[in-house]
């Protein structure tokens, strides 16, 4: 309702603006003639259209064919769109199974699928509208005729006003009046629809409340019947329980009486047995007392003996303890002396081991150095032999013997330096 009122106010303001614009607009003579010619032509066409249009298509032979062709065209286009939709849906499923490689194709297929869905919705709306508003009905043709007559009257009035005063205020006012009527009709229709909707809601509520009450009454009736059944059962049960309690009480009384008689007999027998046991216990008690007196005397004598023995043993053990303390002190001093000597000997042994280890390492190092020296000397001798240096050079004649000897001596010196 708020939206419709806003739209109506917007239409009214727009139409009032158009009316004021029509009042303020002044046309020239040439513009008036052109507009008058256009309006006159429109009036003539509307008059011709009103003469040739029938009042209804129900009596014509080709009317059902027109409607049938229109509906067939809509249905065929809808079937074509449905086939395209199925094909695209299958392609989309194949692209989804292919994986992320065909992502662009999938997006294009989804867009095409959405377009076909929109076209299907539009075709459904067009089909429903064509089925709802059939051109064969006389109401639609009557409405068309009324609209044509209204347009013809408005254009004639506008033509007359344009020729007389050069304005077209009557057209704007008629349009404003028709728009107000349309808005009022729409408001009435909306109020009617809202009232019907509220009535349907209230009827639904009434039906739901009625159904709830009926269900509640049925449940209560079932509960009453159930309670009646329970009452009958309780009555029968209480009668049976009363009889059972009466019989059980009689039986329990007889049983208790018999138990009491048996208990009395048992108690008398127990009294006799207890009397005999009491006499026996008295004799046993006297014997035990005499025995305990004897034991007490023996134990007192033993106590005196053990007390004297404790004193003598205590003194002896005390002397032994003093002797042990003295021996302990002496042993502790010996232990300290021995520990001191052990530490000294241990330090000497550690130093001796360390010196032996160092001597062993030095001997091993000297052996390795000697071995390395021998290897170097052998290598050098091999080099001298291969290169014929020093004493391993070529021997010359007698004249050159001294020189050769000198040279060989010099060679030895050099080789010694190199070594």
C-alpha positions in Angstrom: 0.0 0.0 0.0 2.8 2.4 0.8 4.5 1.7 -2.5 1.2 2.2 -4.5 0.6 5.5 -2.7 4.1 6.7 -3.5 3.7 5.7 -7.1 0.3 7.5 -7.3 1.8 10.6 -5.8 4.7 10.5 -8.3 2.2 10.0 -11.2 0.1 12.9 -10.0 3.1 15.2 -9.6 4.4 14.2 -13.1 0.9 14.8 -14.7 0.5 18.1 -12.9 3.9 19.1 -14.2 2.9 18.1 -17.7 -0.3 20.2 -17.4 1.5 23.3 -16.2 4.1 22.8 -19.0 1.2 22.5 -21.5 -0.2 25.8 -20.2 3.1 27.6 -20.3 4.1 26.2 -23.8 3.2 28.5 -26.7 3.3 27.0 -30.2 4.0 28.8 -33.5 1.6 28.7 -36.4 3.6 26.1 -38.4 3.9 23.9 -35.3 0.1 24.1 -34.8 -0.6 23.1 -38.4 1.8 20.1 -38.2 0.3 18.9 -34.9 -3.2 19.5 -36.1 -2.5 17.3 -39.2 -1.0 14.6 -37.1 -3.9 14.6 -34.6 -6.5 14.7 -37.4 -4.8 11.7 -39.1 -4.8 9.8 -35.8 -8.5 10.6 -35.2 -9.4 9.3 -38.7 -7.4 6.1 -38.2 -9.1 5.4 -34.8 -12.5 6.0 -36.4 -11.7 3.6 -39.2 -10.4 1.1 -36.7 -13.6 1.4 -34.7 -15.7 0.7 -37.8 -13.8 -2.3 -39.0 -13.3 -4.1 -35.6 -16.0 -6.7 -34.6 -17.6 -6.7 -31.2 -16.4 -10.3 -30.6 -14.3 -13.0 -32.3 -16.5 -15.8 -31.1 -18.7 -15.9 -34.1 -15.8 -15.9 -36.7 -14.5 -19.0 -38.3 -10.8 -18.1 -38.1 -10.8 -17.0 -34.4 -9.9 -20.4 -32.9 -7.2 -20.8 -35.5 -5.7 -17.5 -34.5 -5.6 -18.5 -30.8 -4.4 -21.9 -31.7 -1.5 -20.6 -33.8 -0.5 -18.1 -31.1 -0.5 -20.8 -28.3 1.3 -23.3 -30.7 4.0 -20.8 -31.4 4.5 -20.2 -27.6 4.6 -24.0 -26.9 7.0 -24.7 -29.7 9.4 -22.0 -28.5 9.1 -23.4 -25.0 9.9 -26.9 -26.2 12.9 -25.6 -28.2 14.2 -23.8 -25.1 13.7 -27.0 -23.0 15.7 -29.0 -25.5 18.5 -26.4 -25.4 18.4 -26.5 -21.6 18.8 -30.3 -21.6 21.7 -30.2 -24.1 23.5 -27.4 -22.1 22.9 -29.3 -18.9 24.5 -32.4 -20.4 27.5 -30.4 -21.7 27.9 -28.8 -18.3 28.0 -32.2 -16.6 30.6 -33.4 -19.1 32.7 -30.2 -18.4 32.4 -30.8 -14.7 33.6 -34.3 -15.1 36.6 -33.1 -17.2 38.0 -31.2 -14.3 39.5 -27.7 -13.9 40.9 -27.6 -17.4 37.6 -26.6 -19.0 36.8 -23.8 -16.4 36.2 -21.1 -19.1 33.9 -23.4 -21.1 32.0 -24.2 -17.9 31.5 -20.5 -17.1 30.2 -19.9 -20.7 27.9 -22.9 -20.4 26.6 -21.7 -17.1 25.9 -18.2 -18.5 24.0 -19.8 -21.5 22.1 -22.0 -19.1 21.0 -18.9 -17.1 19.9 -17.1 -20.2 17.8 -20.1 -21.3 16.3 -20.3 -17.8 15.3 -16.6 -18.0 13.8 -17.2 -21.5 11.9 -20.2 -20.1 10.4 -18.1 -17.3 9.4 -15.5 -19.9 7.7 -18.1 -22.1 5.9 -19.5 -19.1 4.6 -16.1 -18.2 3.5 -15.4 -21.8 1.8 -18.8 -22.0 -0.1 -18.2 -18.7 -1.1 -14.7 -19.8 -2.3 -15.9 -23.2 -4.3 -18.7 -21.5 -5.7 -16.2 -19.0 -6.6 -13.4 -21.5 -8.0 -15.1 -24.6 -8.9 -12.7 -27.5 -12.1 -14.7 -28.1 -13.8 -13.2 -25.0 -16.1 -10.2 -25.7 -14.8 -8.5 -22.6 -11.3 -7.9 -24.0 -12.8 -6.5 -27.3 -15.1 -4.3 -25.4 -12.2 -2.9 -23.4 -10.3 -2.3 -26.6 -13.3 -0.4 -28.1 -13.7 1.7 -25.0 -10.0 2.6 -25.0 -10.2 3.5 -28.7 -13.2 5.7 -28.2 -11.5 7.4 -25.3 -8.4 8.1 -27.4 -10.6 9.4 -30.2 -12.4 11.8 -28.0 -9.2 13.1 -26.4 -7.6 13.6 -29.7 -10.6 15.4 -31.1 -10.8 17.7 -28.1 -7.0 18.4 -28.3 -7.3 19.1 -32.0 -10.1 21.6 -31.4 -8.2 23.3 -28.6 -5.0 23.4 -30.7 -6.9 25.0 -33.6 -8.7 27.5 -31.3 -6.1 28.5 -28.7 -2.9 26.9 -29.7 -2.6 24.7 -26.6 -3.3 21.1 -25.6 -4.4 21.5 -22.0 -7.4 19.3 -22.5 -5.2 16.3 -23.4 -3.2 16.7 -20.2 -6.2 17.1 -18.0 -7.9 14.1 -19.6 -4.8 12.1 -19.2 -4.6 13.2 -15.5 -8.2 12.3 -15.0 -7.8 8.9 -16.6 -4.7 8.3 -14.6 -6.5 9.2 -11.3 -9.3 6.8 -12.2 -6.8 4.1 -13.0 -5.0 4.7 -9.7 -8.3 4.7 -7.8 -9.3 1.5 -9.5 -5.9 -0.1 -8.7 -6.2 1.0 -5.1 -9.7 -0.5 -4.9 -8.4 -3.7 -6.5 -5.5 -3.9 -4.0 -7.8 -3.2 -1.1 -10.1 -5.9 -2.4 -7.2 -8.3 -2.8 -6.0 -7.5 0.7 -9.5 -8.0 2.1 -9.8 -11.3 0.3 -6.3 -12.3 1.6 -7.3 -11.4 5.1 -10.5 -13.3 4.7 -8.7 -16.4 3.5 -6.2 -16.1 6.4 -9.1 -15.8 8.9 -10.9 -18.7 7.3 -7.6 -20.7 7.5 -7.3 -19.7 11.2 -10.9 -20.6 11.8 -10.4 -24.0 10.2 -7.2 -24.6 12.1 -8.8 -23.6 15.4 -11.9 -25.7 14.6 -9.6 -28.7 13.8 -7.6 -28.1 17.0 -10.8 -28.0 19.1 -12.2 -31.1 17.4 -8.9 -32.9 18.0 -8.9 -31.7 21.6 -12.5 -32.8 22.2 -11.7 -36.2 20.6 -8.6 -36.5 22.8 -10.7 -35.6 25.9 -13.4 -38.1 25.0 -10.7 -40.8 24.5 -9.3 -39.8 27.9 -12.7 -40.0 29.6 -13.3 -43.4 28.1 -9.8 -44.5 29.2 -10.4 -43.1 32.7 -13.7 -45.0 32.9 -12.0 -48.2 31.9 -9.3 -47.6 34.5 -12.0 -46.9 37.1 -13.7 -50.2 36.3 -10.4 -52.0 36.4 -9.6 -50.3 39.8 -12.9 -51.4 41.2 -12.4 -55.0 40.2 -8.8 -54.9 41.3 -9.7 -53.4 44.8 -12.4 -56.1 45.3 -10.0 -58.8 44.4 -7.3 -57.2 46.6 -9.8 -57.0 49.5 -10.6 -60.6 49.3 -7.0 -61.5 49.0 -6.0 -59.4 52.0 -8.8 -60.9 54.1 -7.7 -64.4 53.2 -4.0 -63.6 53.6 -4.7 -62.0 57.0 -6.6 -65.2 58.2 -3.7 -67.4 56.9 -1.1 -65.2 58.6 -3.0 -65.3 61.9 -3.1 -69.1 61.9 0.6 -69.2 60.8 1.7 -66.8 63.6 -0.3 -68.9 66.2 1.4 -72.0 65.1 4.8 -70.2 65.1 4.1 -69.0 68.6 3.3 -72.5 69.8 6.5 -73.9 68.2 8.5 -70.9 69.7 7.2 -71.6 73.2 8.2 -75.3 72.9 11.7 -74.3 71.6 12.1 -71.7 74.4 11.2 -74.2 77.2 13.8 -76.7 75.7 16.3 -73.9 75.5 15.7 -73.0 79.2 16.4 -76.5 80.2 19.6 -76.6 78.1 20.7 -73.2 79.5 20.2 -74.4 83.1 22.4 -77.5 82.4 25.0 -75.3 80.7 25.0 -72.9 83.6 25.8 -75.7 86.1 28.5 -76.9 83.8 30.0 -73.4 83.4 30.1 -73.0 87.2 32.1 -76.2 87.6 34.4 -75.2 84.8 34.8 -71.7 86.2 35.9 -73.1 89.6 38.5 -75.4 87.9 39.7 -72.5 85.7 40.1 -70.3 88.8 42.3 -72.8 90.6 44.4 -73.4 87.5 44.8 -69.6 87.0 46.0 -69.1 90.7 48.6 -71.8 90.1 49.7 -70.1 86.9 49.8 -66.7 88.6 52.2 -68.0 91.2 54.5 -69.6 88.6 54.5 -66.4 86.5 55.3 -64.2 89.5 58.3 -66.5 90.3 59.4 -66.3 86.6 59.0 -62.5 86.7 61.4 -62.2 89.7 63.9 -64.5 87.9 63.8 -62.5 84.7 64.0 -59.1 86.4 67.2 -60.2 88.2 68.6 -61.6 84.9 67.7 -58.4 83.1 69.7 -56.3 85.5 72.8 -58.5 85.3 72.5 -58.7 81.5 72.0 -55.0 81.2 75.2 -54.2 83.2 77.2 -56.7 81.1 75.9 -55.3 77.8 76.6 -51.8 78.9 80.2 -52.7 79.6 80.4 -54.4 76.2 79.0 -51.3 74.5 81.6 -49.1 76.1 84.3 -51.5 74.8 82.8 -51.4 71.3 82.7 -47.6 71.3 86.4 -47.5 72.2 87.2 -50.0 69.5 85.1 -48.1 67.0 87.0 -44.9 67.7 90.3 -46.7 67.2 89.1 -48.3 64.0 87.9 -44.9 62.7 91.3 -43.4 63.3 92.9 -46.4 61.5 90.4 -45.9 58.6 91.3 -42.3 58.2 95.0 -43.1 58.2 94.4 -45.8 55.6 92.3 -43.5 53.4 95.0 -40.9 53.5 97.7 -43.4 52.5 95.4 -44.8 49.8 95.0 -41.3 48.2 98.7 -40.8 48.3 99.4 -44.1 46.6 96.6 -43.5 44.1 98.2 -40.1 43.1 101.6 -41.9 42.7 100.0 -44.6 40.6 98.2 -42.0 38.4 101.5 -40.1 37.9 103.3 -43.3 37.1 100.7 -44.3 34.5 100.7 -40.9 32.9 104.5 -40.9 32.6 104.4 -44.5 31.1 101.7 -43.3 28.7 103.8 -40.3 27.6 106.9 -42.4 27.2 105.0 -44.9 25.1 103.6 -42.1 22.9 107.1 -40.6 22.5 108.5 -44.0 21.5 105.7 -44.5 19.0 106.3 -41.0 17.6 110.1 -41.6 17.3 109.4 -44.9 15.6 107.1 -43.2 13.1 109.6 -40.4 12.5 112.4 -42.9 12.0 110.2 -44.8 9.5 109.4 -41.6 7.7 113.1 -40.7 7.5 114.0 -44.1 6.1 111.2 -43.7 3.5 112.5 -40.2 2.5 116.1 -41.5 2.3 115.1 -44.4 0.2 113.1 -42.1 -2.1 116.1 -39.7 -2.4 118.5 -42.6 -3.2 116.1 -43.8 -5.9 116.0 -40.3 -7.3 119.8 -40.1 -7.3 120.1 -43.4 -9.0 117.5 -42.6 -11.7 119.0 -39.2 -12.3 122.7 -40.3 -11.9 123.5 -37.7 -9.3 126.5 -37.9 -6.9 128.3 -41.2 -6.4 125.8 -42.8 -8.8 126.9 -40.6 -11.8 128.9 -41.8 -14.9 132.6 -42.5 -14.2 135.2 -40.7 -16.4 139.0 -41.4 -17.3 142.0 -41.1 -15.0 142.5 -37.5 -15.7 139.2 -36.6 -14.8 139.1 -38.9 -11.8 140.0 -36.2 -9.3 137.7 -33.8 -10.8 135.0 -36.4 -10.8 135.9 -37.2 -7.2 135.5 -33.6 -6.3 132.3 -33.4 -8.2 131.0 -36.4 -6.6 132.0 -35.1 -3.2 130.2 -31.9 -4.0 127.3 -33.9 -5.1 127.3 -35.7 -1.8 127.3 -32.4 0.1 124.4 -31.2 -1.9 122.5 -34.3 -1.4 123.2 -34.1 2.3 121.9 -30.6 2.3 118.8 -31.7 0.5 118.2 -34.4 3.0 
